[in-house]
Amino acid sequence: MTLTDALDLLDGNICTPGCLLAADPPTTCTCRCQATHHGALRLTAPTTGRTYRTDTLADTPLTPHSLVGSFFHSDHTRGWQGVVVAEPHPGTYLVETFSWLIPDSVSQKLVHLDDMHDWSFYDDAKWLSANSDSMQARWERQRQDPPVTPPPLNTA
């Protein structure tokens, strides 16, 4: 499926992003295509047969001990969105970033947990997508507003 075909399905309210990206299970998909186009834009590389790390995350349950499988929006300085795909060392995460314009992976980066304290995390891609517009607006405000410095403490 081409990106133009996908945009036509979305513009005509025939299909949803969750269906095209296979973020929703086909049995619970409620779009008008009746799962005909389910996963048509799933992130795979058909010419090599290789799959992305994110393909295995759908079957990986979230645990309270790790961020692996969590989708995220980073802080306003980085401006990333993506998914945590692995924890190669305790407290160090491999994250895969997604494009803002088309449903595709951009890169993978190692990030320490201490650098993720201002990030927003989501249980699934649908939740991430639903918050993308508001997150971009919030980042824009944060980039324009200078940080507030608290007044010095009066020690006298």
VEXNUMAR-942185 format. One record per residue: chain; x negated, y negated, z of N, C-alpha, C in turn; residue in one letter; residue number from 0. Coordinates in steps of 0.1 Angstrom, whole numbers. Atoms other than C-alpha are relative to their C-alpha. Layout:
BEGIN
(pt A, (X, Y, Z), (X, Y, Z), (X, Y, Z), a, NUM)
...
END
This chain:
BEGIN
(pt A, (-8, 12, 0), (0, 0, 0), (-9, -12, 0), m, 0)
(pt A, (8, 12, 1), (-13, -34, -9), (5, -10, 11), t, 1)
(pt A, (-4, 10, -10), (-12, -64, 15), (12, -8, -5), l, 2)
(pt A, (-12, 7, 6), (13, -81, -9), (12, 8, 2), t, 3)
(pt A, (-11, -8, -2), (36, -51, -7), (4, 0, 14), d, 4)
(pt A, (-3, 1, -15), (34, -52, 31), (7, -13, 3), a, 5)
(pt A, (-5, 13, -3), (41, -89, 32), (15, -1, -6), l, 6)
(pt A, (-14, 0, 6), (72, -84, 9), (9, 8, 10), d, 7)
(pt A, (-8, -8, -9), (85, -57, 33), (3, -8, 13), l, 8)
(pt A, (-1, 8, -12), (79, -80, 63), (10, -12, -3), l, 9)
(pt A, (-8, 12, 3), (94, -111, 46), (15, 4, -2), d, 10)
(pt A, (-14, -4, 2), (125, -91, 36), (6, 7, 12), g, 11)
(pt A, (-5, -6, -12), (130, -78, 71), (3, 15, -2), n, 12)
(pt A, (-2, -14, 3), (128, -43, 58), (-9, 9, 9), i, 13)
(pt A, (9, -8, -8), (98, -32, 79), (-6, -10, 11), c, 14)
(pt A, (6, 8, -11), (80, -44, 111), (-15, 2, 0), t, 15)
(pt A, (15, -2, -1), (43, -49, 118), (-3, 13, 8), p, 16)
(pt A, (2, -12, -8), (46, -22, 145), (1, 13, -8), g, 17)
(pt A, (-2, -12, 9), (58, 3, 119), (-11, 1, -10), c, 18)
(pt A, (10, -1, 10), (33, -6, 92), (-14, 3, 6), l, 19)
(pt A, (12, -2, -7), (4, -5, 117), (0, 13, 8), l, 20)
(pt A, (-2, -12, -8), (18, 27, 133), (-2, -2, 15), a, 21)
(pt A, (0, 3, -14), (19, 9, 167), (12, 6, 7), a, 22)
(pt A, (-12, -7, -5), (54, 24, 172), (0, 14, -4), d, 23)
(pt A, (-1, -13, 5), (59, 61, 172), (11, 1, -10), p, 24)
(pt A, (-10, 0, 10), (79, 71, 141), (14, 4, 5), p, 25)
(pt A, (-13, -5, -6), (107, 87, 163), (7, -12, 6), t, 26)
(pt A, (-6, 12, -6), (113, 53, 180), (0, -12, -9), t, 27)
(pt A, (1, 11, 9), (108, 31, 150), (14, -5, -3), c, 28)
(pt A, (-14, 5, 3), (139, 9, 146), (1, -10, -12), t, 29)
(pt A, (0, 9, 11), (130, -10, 115), (9, 6, -11), c, 30)
(pt A, (-9, -4, 10), (152, -9, 84), (-6, 10, -11), r, 31)
(pt A, (6, -9, 9), (127, 12, 64), (2, 15, 4), c, 32)
(pt A, (-2, -13, -6), (136, 42, 87), (-13, 8, -1), q, 33)
(pt A, (13, -6, -1), (99, 50, 91), (-6, 5, -14), a, 34)
(pt A, (5, -3, 13), (94, 53, 53), (-15, -5, -2), t, 35)
(pt A, (14, 7, 1), (63, 30, 55), (-8, 1, 13), h, 36)
(pt A, (7, -1, -13), (52, 41, 90), (-15, 3, -2), h, 37)
(pt A, (14, -2, 0), (15, 37, 93), (-7, -3, -14), g, 38)
(pt A, (5, 3, 14), (10, 24, 57), (-12, -9, 1), a, 39)
(pt A, (12, 9, -2), (-15, -2, 70), (-9, 5, 12), l, 40)
(pt A, (8, -5, -11), (-31, 20, 97), (-15, -1, -4), r, 41)
(pt A, (14, 3, 2), (-68, 13, 101), (-8, 13, -3), l, 42)
(pt A, (8, -11, 4), (-85, 41, 82), (-8, -3, -12), t, 43)
(pt A, (9, 2, 12), (-111, 44, 55), (3, 12, -9), a, 44)
(pt A, (-4, -12, 8), (-94, 68, 29), (-11, 4, -10), p, 45)
(pt A, (10, -4, 10), (-124, 67, 5), (-10, 9, 6), t, 46)
(pt A, (10, -9, -6), (-147, 84, 30), (6, 10, 9), t, 47)
(pt A, (-6, -9, -9), (-122, 102, 51), (-3, -3, 14), g, 48)
(pt A, (4, 3, -14), (-137, 86, 82), (12, -7, 6), r, 49)
(pt A, (-10, 7, -7), (-113, 74, 108), (-7, -10, 10), t, 50)
(pt A, (5, 9, -10), (-118, 45, 132), (2, 5, 14), y, 51)
(pt A, (-2, -3, -14), (-123, 48, 169), (14, -2, 5), r, 52)
(pt A, (-13, 3, -5), (-90, 32, 174), (11, 10, -4), t, 53)
(pt A, (-9, -10, 3), (-72, 61, 157), (2, 10, 11), d, 54)
(pt A, (-1, -10, -11), (-79, 83, 187), (6, -6, 13), t, 55)
(pt A, (-5, 6, -12), (-67, 58, 212), (15, 2, 2), l, 56)
(pt A, (-14, -3, -2), (-30, 65, 205), (3, 12, 9), a, 57)
(pt A, (-2, -12, -8), (-34, 98, 222), (-7, 0, 13), d, 58)
(pt A, (7, 2, -13), (-55, 85, 251), (8, -7, 10), t, 59)
(pt A, (-8, 7, -10), (-35, 77, 282), (-8, -10, 7), p, 60)
(pt A, (6, 11, -8), (-43, 45, 300), (-2, 5, 14), l, 61)
(pt A, (2, -4, -14), (-59, 51, 334), (-3, -13, 8), t, 62)
(pt A, (3, 12, -8), (-62, 27, 363), (-15, -2, 3), p, 63)
(pt A, (14, 1, -2), (-100, 34, 364), (-8, -5, -11), h, 64)
(pt A, (8, 5, 12), (-109, 21, 329), (9, -9, -8), s, 65)
(pt A, (-7, 9, 9), (-99, -5, 304), (1, 6, -14), l, 66)
(pt A, (0, -7, 13), (-104, 20, 275), (14, 2, -5), v, 67)
(pt A, (-14, -1, 5), (-73, 19, 253), (8, -13, 1), g, 68)
(pt A, (-7, 13, -2), (-63, -16, 264), (-3, -10, -11), s, 69)
(pt A, (2, 11, 10), (-57, -43, 238), (-2, -13, 8), f, 70)
(pt A, (4, 13, -7), (-69, -78, 246), (0, -12, -9), f, 71)
(pt A, (4, 13, 5), (-72, -114, 239), (-11, -5, 9), h, 72)
(pt A, (12, 5, -8), (-106, -128, 250), (3, -14, 5), s, 73)
(pt A, (-1, 14, -4), (-113, -162, 265), (0, -9, -12), d, 74)
(pt A, (-1, 9, 11), (-109, -193, 244), (-14, -3, -7), h, 75)
(pt A, (13, 2, 6), (-147, -196, 238), (-2, 10, -11), t, 76)
(pt A, (2, -10, 10), (-148, -163, 219), (11, 0, -10), r, 77)
(pt A, (-12, 0, 9), (-113, -164, 205), (2, 14, -7), g, 78)
(pt A, (-1, -13, 6), (-112, -126, 199), (13, 6, 4), w, 79)
(pt A, (-11, -9, -3), (-83, -101, 198), (-5, 14, -4), q, 80)
(pt A, (4, -13, 4), (-88, -64, 197), (4, 11, 10), g, 81)
(pt A, (-2, -11, -9), (-90, -32, 217), (-13, 5, 6), v, 82)
(pt A, (12, -6, -7), (-114, -16, 242), (0, 15, -5), v, 83)
(pt A, (1, -13, 6), (-126, 16, 225), (-8, 10, 8), v, 84)
(pt A, (9, -9, -7), (-152, 30, 249), (-6, -7, 12), a, 85)
(pt A, (8, 5, -12), (-171, 26, 282), (-13, 8, 0), e, 86)
(pt A, (12, -8, 1), (-206, 38, 273), (-8, 0, 13), p, 87)
(pt A, (7, 1, -12), (-219, 27, 307), (10, -6, 10), h, 88)
(pt A, (-10, 6, -9), (-199, 19, 339), (-1, -16, 0), p, 89)
(pt A, (-1, 15, 0), (-188, -18, 336), (-4, -6, -13), g, 90)
(pt A, (4, 5, 13), (-200, -21, 300), (10, 6, -10), t, 91)
(pt A, (-10, -5, 9), (-173, -18, 273), (-3, -3, -14), y, 92)
(pt A, (1, 2, 14), (-174, -13, 236), (14, -5, -5), l, 93)
(pt A, (-13, 5, 5), (-146, -35, 221), (-1, -2, -15), v, 94)
(pt A, (-1, 2, 15), (-134, -36, 185), (9, -12, -2), e, 95)
(pt A, (-8, 12, 3), (-122, -70, 173), (8, 1, -13), t, 96)
(pt A, (-9, 0, 11), (-94, -75, 149), (1, -13, -7), f, 97)
(pt A, (-2, 13, 8), (-89, -101, 121), (13, -6, 5), s, 98)
(pt A, (-13, 8, -3), (-63, -128, 128), (9, 0, -12), w, 99)
(pt A, (-8, 2, 12), (-52, -128, 92), (6, 13, -6), l, 100)
(pt A, (-5, -13, 5), (-49, -92, 81), (-3, 11, 10), i, 101)
(pt A, (2, -11, -10), (-46, -60, 101), (-12, 8, -3), p, 102)
(pt A, (12, -7, 3), (-82, -49, 99), (-10, -3, 11), d, 103)
(pt A, (10, 2, -9), (-111, -44, 122), (-11, -8, -5), s, 104)
(pt A, (11, 9, 4), (-139, -70, 121), (-14, 5, 5), v, 105)
(pt A, (13, -5, -6), (-167, -57, 144), (2, 7, 13), s, 106)
(pt A, (0, -6, -13), (-176, -39, 175), (-11, -6, 8), q, 107)
(pt A, (10, 7, -8), (-194, -55, 204), (0, 6, 14), k, 108)
(pt A, (2, -4, -14), (-207, -45, 239), (3, -12, 8), l, 109)
(pt A, (-4, 11, -9), (-192, -67, 266), (-1, 6, 15), v, 110)
(pt A, (0, -4, -15), (-199, -65, 304), (13, -4, 6), h, 111)
(pt A, (-12, 3, -7), (-170, -65, 327), (1, -14, 6), l, 112)
(pt A, (0, 13, -5), (-181, -97, 343), (3, -11, -10), d, 113)
(pt A, (-3, 10, 10), (-177, -115, 310), (15, 1, -5), d, 114)
(pt A, (-14, -2, 4), (-140, -103, 307), (10, -5, 10), m, 115)
(pt A, (-10, 4, -11), (-125, -119, 338), (11, -9, -4), h, 116)
(pt A, (-10, 9, 5), (-106, -145, 318), (9, 6, -11), d, 117)
(pt A, (-7, -6, 11), (-92, -121, 292), (14, 5, 4), w, 118)
(pt A, (-14, -6, -2), (-56, -109, 289), (0, 13, -6), s, 119)
(pt A, (-1, -14, 4), (-50, -72, 286), (14, 5, -2), f, 120)
(pt A, (-14, -5, 4), (-20, -54, 270), (-1, 16, -1), y, 121)
(pt A, (-1, -15, 1), (-9, -17, 271), (1, 5, -14), d, 122)
(pt A, (-1, -4, 13), (-2, -16, 234), (-1, -11, -10), d, 123)
(pt A, (1, 10, 11), (-6, -33, 200), (12, -9, -2), a, 124)
(pt A, (-13, 7, 1), (30, -44, 200), (0, -12, 10), k, 125)
(pt A, (1, 10, -10), (25, -64, 232), (-11, -10, -4), w, 126)
(pt A, (11, 9, 4), (-8, -79, 219), (6, -9, -11), l, 127)
(pt A, (-5, 8, 11), (9, -90, 187), (11, -10, 4), s, 128)
(pt A, (-11, 9, -5), (39, -105, 205), (-6, -13, 7), a, 129)
(pt A, (6, 11, -8), (15, -128, 225), (-11, -7, -8), n, 130)
(pt A, (11, 6, 8), (-9, -137, 197), (2, -15, -3), s, 131)
(pt A, (-2, 15, 3), (7, -171, 187), (-1, -8, 13), d, 132)
(pt A, (1, 8, -12), (10, -183, 223), (-14, -1, 5), s, 133)
(pt A, (14, 0, -5), (-26, -173, 231), (-8, -9, -9), m, 134)
(pt A, (7, 9, 8), (-39, -192, 201), (3, -15, 4), q, 135)
(pt A, (-3, 14, -4), (-20, -223, 212), (-6, -3, 13), a, 136)
(pt A, (6, 2, -13), (-33, -219, 247), (-15, -3, -2), r, 137)
(pt A, (14, 2, 3), (-69, -216, 234), (-3, -14, -5), w, 138)
(pt A, (2, 13, 6), (-65, -247, 213), (1, -11, 11), e, 139)
(pt A, (-1, 10, -11), (-53, -267, 244), (-13, 0, 9), r, 140)
(pt A, (12, -1, -8), (-83, -254, 264), (-12, -5, -7), q, 141)
(pt A, (11, 5, 7), (-107, -263, 237), (0, -16, 0), r, 142)
(pt A, (-1, 15, 1), (-94, -299, 236), (-1, -7, 14), q, 143)
(pt A, (1, 6, -13), (-91, -305, 273), (-13, 3, 7), d, 144)
(pt A, (12, -2, -7), (-123, -310, 292), (2, 8, 13), p, 145)
(pt A, (-2, -7, -13), (-128, -287, 322), (1, -9, 12), p, 146)
(pt A, (-2, 8, -12), (-116, -301, 355), (-10, 3, 10), v, 147)
(pt A, (10, -2, -10), (-144, -305, 380), (5, -5, 13), t, 148)
(pt A, (-5, 5, -13), (-133, -306, 416), (-9, -10, 6), p, 149)
(pt A, (8, 11, -7), (-145, -336, 437), (-9, 7, 10), p, 150)
(pt A, (9, -5, -10), (-175, -330, 459), (6, 1, 14), p, 151)
(pt A, (-5, -1, -14), (-168, -318, 495), (-7, -11, 8), l, 152)
(pt A, (5, 10, -9), (-172, -345, 521), (-5, 8, 12), n, 153)
(pt A, (6, -8, -11), (-196, -329, 546), (-3, -9, 12), t, 154)
(pt A, (3, 9, -11), (-198, -360, 569), (10, 2, 11), a, 155)
END
